[in-house]
Amino acid sequence: MADRPRVILSGFADEAANQKTAVQQFAAFAAVGLQYYSIRFIDVGEGVKNVMKLGRSEIQKIRHLQDEYGLNVSSIGSPIGKVKLLDVEDGTKNAYIPFKKYLGNEVAKACELAHAFETKLIRGFSFYHPKGTDPKEHMPQAVDQLGQIAELCHRSDLTYGVEVEPNLVGENGYLLAEIYRQVNHPAMVLIFDAANIVVQGYTAGELLEQFQLIKPGLGWVHIKDYHNPKPVKKSGHIDEDMLANFVPCDRGDSAHESLLRELARVLPQMERKLRRRGIPGVFLDLEPHLKGGGQFGGFSGPDGMGVALRSLCRVLDYVGIDYHLRDFDDVKAARGF
């Protein structure tokens, strides 16, 4: 029998911790069997900080603790690209930072963090266009800025992943696929997140269509799902802080079974492409938001993260994708046998 396609399981560890302390995050992830995590918000004694705000001593503490718990960083869960394209007042609280300054400060810091945590991947976004405007009108500027970010990452031997999300220029798969085509840079890949599309009112069929369009640029996948209690009309701007119906991936509106079955078909070629860039494989990054979500993060708790992981494993087993959770051999290796 031919080897089955394989993924690497990961997740946003801050979602699994009630107080977001490093120890809580790492203990929860080790207990459910994960060996990778995406770092986003974390507390190592000086309060909860976004990864972009961490100092050198905090990074050292985190590195020491993650080693103790047998964890590695899959990606830097940065908010890069979640700023305004234009300095215009549009009723949102999104910040505007001149791009040259942004590139030299924030993007450069994300690259430094990726090296500090020994990961090749930086999660990011495609910039906010002014609320109420057509994102297509702003694609040339977004493409230009994303190309510059990709080039800076490329010079640092890193890869920038652009996540699909409401209210950004790349708010759906149709737009994100076009951004990828125009940027055309080896250091930029796309991140599919089903819930971020389905909350905008797209059907499972439309979601699958968008996944097919994104596949040529796909770098990794966020696992998050949503159940709309009533039909949703496609209506432009989404109030992310009002979204309250996130569910495990085996019971949402996104039809993850179909999405992951399609993913299985391209996993071998994706893995080859990623390995050439020093990335160990194709990550499925759990970001379930089972106890709440918002513009810059979400929360599932240790119990919710466990529920989300088991749900994902059931779907992976069903569609024939392999993965690894810690087993007794890992425990023996950790104790030196």
N, C-alpha and C positions, 0 to 999 in steps of 0.2 A: 504494500500500500504506500502511495506517495505521502510524503510528509505534509501535514496540514499547515496552512498558513498560521502565522503566530503574531501576536501583539505583545507589547509590554504594558502592564497595568500601572497606572500612577493616579494621582489625584491632588487637589488643592488641600494641603494638610490643615490649613487654618479652619476649613469647614468642619473638621472633626473634633475641634477643641472648644470646650465651653468658654474658657478664658483666653484662648489663643496662645497660651504659653508653649514654648518649644517642647517641653517635656510632655505636656498633654497631647500635642500634635503627633509627636514621634511615637509615644506609647500606643496611641490609638492605631496608627498606621502599621506598626509592627504587629499588634495584636490581630488585626484583620488579615495580615499576610502580605502586605505591600512592601516593596523594596525601593520604590521610587516615589518622590513627591515633587509637586510644583510649589515653590515658595512665593508667598504673596504678602500676608500679614503675619507677624510673629512677635512674641514678647520673650526677651531673654533677661528681664530684670529692670528694664528702663521704660516699661509701658509698651503697648501694642504699637508697632511701626509697620508701615509698608516697606517691602524689601528695598525700595529705592532710597529709603532714609537710614539704612543700617550703616553703622560705623565699623571700623576695622576690628575693634575688640568684640563687638557683637557678632560679626561674621565668624571670628575665631571660636567663640562660644558655640555658635550653631554648628560649625563644622565638627567640633569635638562631640557634641551631643548626637548629631546624626550618625556619626561613626559608632557611637555607643549603642545606638538602636538599629544599626545595620541598614541605613538609608542613604540613598543618593538623590541628587536633585535632577529631575527630568527637564524642567524649564524654569526660567525666571518669569514669574507671573506679573510682569510689569504692566503699568497703565500707559506705556508709550503709545501715542496716537490718540489718546482720549483728551485731546485739546482742540480748540477751535482752529479751523483753517484761516478764518478771517476775523479781524478785530471789529466786530459789529455786535451791537446789543440785540439779542434775540429772545430775551426772557428766560434764558437758561443760566445756570450757575457755572457752566463750563468755562474754564480758563482759556485765555489766549496768551501764547508766548511766541515772540518772533522766532521764526523757524531756525535761522542761523544759530541763535542762542540756544534753542531747544536741542538742536543736533549736537552742538559742542558740549552741552552740559548733561541733559537728561539721557540722551541716547548713548553718549559716551560712558556715562555712569552705569547704564544697564549692561554694556559690554564688559566693563570692569567687574561687575557682579557675576556675570556668567563665568568669567575666568576664575574668580574667587571660589565659586561653588562647583567648578569643574563640570559645567554643562555647556552644550553647544547651542541651546535653544533659548530664544527670547520671545515670549508671547507679547503681541502688541495689536494695534488697531489702525483704522484707516482715516481718522480725523472726523470731527464734527463739522458738517456744513451748517450754515445758518438755519435755524428752525423755520420750517415752512417753505423752504426752497427745495428745488429738485436736485437730488444728489448728482445726477448726470451732468448738471451744469458745472459742478466743481471737480469732476473727475480729473481734468488735466493737472490741476494744482496738486491734488492728492497723489496722483501717479508720480509727479515730479518729486514730491517730498518722500514718498515711500521708496522711490528709487535711490534717493540719497541715503536713507536709513539702511537700505539693503547693502549699499556699497560700503558704508562704514562698518556694518557687521561683517561683510565679506573680508575686509582688510584685517579683521580680528579673528578670522576663521570661525565665524559664528553664523547662525541662520535665524532670520526674523520671520516669525509666523504671524500672519494677519488673520485675526478672528472675525468671523461674521457676527454682526451685532446690530440691533436697531439703532436708528438715529445717526449712524455714521455713513460716510460715503459708500462703504462696502456693507450696506445693511442687509443684503440678501445674496444668494448664490449667483444670480444673474450679474449683478454689479461687481461682485468680488471676482468672478471669473474674468470679466473684462479688465479689471484692474491688473490681475495677474498677467494677462496677455500683453497689456501695454507696458507694464514695468519690465517684464522679461529679464529678470535677474536671477542668477543661480542661488543667491543667498536669501531670496524671499519665497516662502511657501504659504499655503493657506491652511487655516484651522476651521474645520466644520463643527458647528454647535447647533444641533437640531432644535433645541428649545428656543434659541435666540431667533430662529426663523419662524417657528410655528406660533409664537406669541403675536406675530404680526398679522395672523389671519390666514396663513397659507395652509393648504391641505397636505395630507401625507403624500399624495401624488405629486403635488407641486414641489414638496420638499425633496422627494427622490429625484425629480428632474433637476433641481438645483445642485444636488449632490453629484449627479453625473457631470454637470458643467464644471464643478469645482475639482473633480478627480484629477485632471492633469496637473494641477498645482498643489494637491493635497500633501501636507506634511505630517499632521497629526489631527486627532479628533478629541473634542471635549464631549463627555457623556453627561447630558442633562436633558430632561424631558419635562413636558408641560401638558396639563389637561385643561383645555378651555371649557368651563362649565356651560357656556352658551356660545353660539356662533359669533365669530369676531370678524368685523369688516376691516379690510385693509384701509388704514386711515392715517398714514404718515407717522407722526411723532408718537412714540410709546413712552408712557410714564413707567419706567422700570421699577421704581419703588412701590408701585401699586400691584405688581405681579405677585400673586399669592397661591398659585395652584401648581407648583412644581411637584413632580412625582418620579418614582423610579422608572428606569428606561424600559421596563417590560409592561408598563400600564399607562403610557402617555399617548398623545396624539401624533407622535412623530414616526411611528412604525419602525422602531430601531431594528427589528428583525430584517426588514427589507434593506435598510441602510447598511447594516453590518454584513449582510449577504453580498451586497455589491462591493463593499470594502474588501471582503475576502478574495475577490477576483483580482484585485490589483495589489494586494499586500506584498507578494514577492518582488514585483518591480519597484514598489515604493521603498521597500527595505534596501534593495541594491542602491537606489539613488541616494537614500539617506546615509547609508554606510560610507559612501564615497565622500561625504561631508563630515565624517567622524561621529555620526549619530548612531547609537546602538541598535535602533529599530524603530518600529512604528508605535508611538505611545497612544494609548487611550487614557485620557486624563479625566477622572471623575470630578465633576463640579456640580453636585446634584441639587443644592439649594433646598433640601427637603423641609427645612424649618424656616426658610425665608431667603429672599434674594434682593439685590438692588443694583445700582449702577456700577459700583466698584467692588462688589463681593457678595458672598452669601454664607449661609450657615446650615449645617445638617446635624451637627452633634456627632459624638462617637457612635450612637445607635443608628442615626440616619445614614452615616457613611457606611456602616456595616450592611444596612438594608440595601443601599444603592449598589454596593459592590456585589452582593449576592445576586441581585437582580441582573446586573450586567453579566455575571458569570453564567447565569442560566441562559441568557440570550446567546452568548458566545458558544456555549456547549451545543445549543440547538442548531446554530448555523455552521458549526464546524471550524471554529477558530480556536487555536490553542493559546494558552497563557500559563504563567507560573505564579502560584502563591507559595509563600514559605511553607516548607515541609520539615520533616524531622532531619533530613540531610542538612538543611540550612542551619538548624539548631545545633547539630553536632559540629558543623564547620565553625559556628560562632564560639563554641566552647573549646575549640582546638582539637577535635577528634577527626 
